[in-house]
Amino acid sequence: MSYLLQHLTFLEQRMRTIRHLPSAFEYYAAKQMTLFHKIPFYVYQDISPVQKQRFGFPLQDKGVDLADEHFTHIAQVKYYGHGKMIHYGALSTFLGTPILVGKRNLPMTLIRTRHSVLHPELQNIVDRRDITDFKLCSTEFLGEML
C-alpha cells in the first residue's frame, strides 16, 4: 500500500472515530486536500512538536488546522451552518501565520462548508487571491461519517 493511500486510510479512520463534527470535519478536509494536491495534509494536532519546530511553526495552536508534510501550505477549517457568516476575526490569527513563521508567500487555504457565507472583508481577501477559498459539501461529509 502506498504512503498516500495509508495516509488517506488513517484520515478516514480518525474522521469516523471522532464524534465532535467540527473536529471530524478537519480530518475530512485533510483527506480532500490530500486528494486534491496529491501530497499528505495533516491535522495540526497530529503533527509532532519536533516536526513543527523543524519548520519554524509554533507548538501551540495559532489558527492553523492543517499543513502539508513540509509546511509549504497551511489551511484553516471552518464547519459553519447553513447561511452562517464567517467574519475576519475568525481567521485573523491564521492570516498572521506567514509573518509569524517568516514565510510571507506561504500558500493559505480556507476550507469551509459550501453553505456558509464569507463576510465582505474576507471575500475581498479571497478575491485578491491572498487566500484560497475551498468549499466542501457538508452532506457528503456527513455521508462519509456513517
Secondary structure by P-SEA (a helix, b strand, c coil): ccaaaaaaaaaaaaaaaccaaaaaaaaaaaaaaaaaacbbbbccccccaaaaaaacccccccccccccccccccccccccccccccccccccccccccccccccccbbbbbbcccccccaaaaaaaaaccbbbbbbbaaaaaaaac
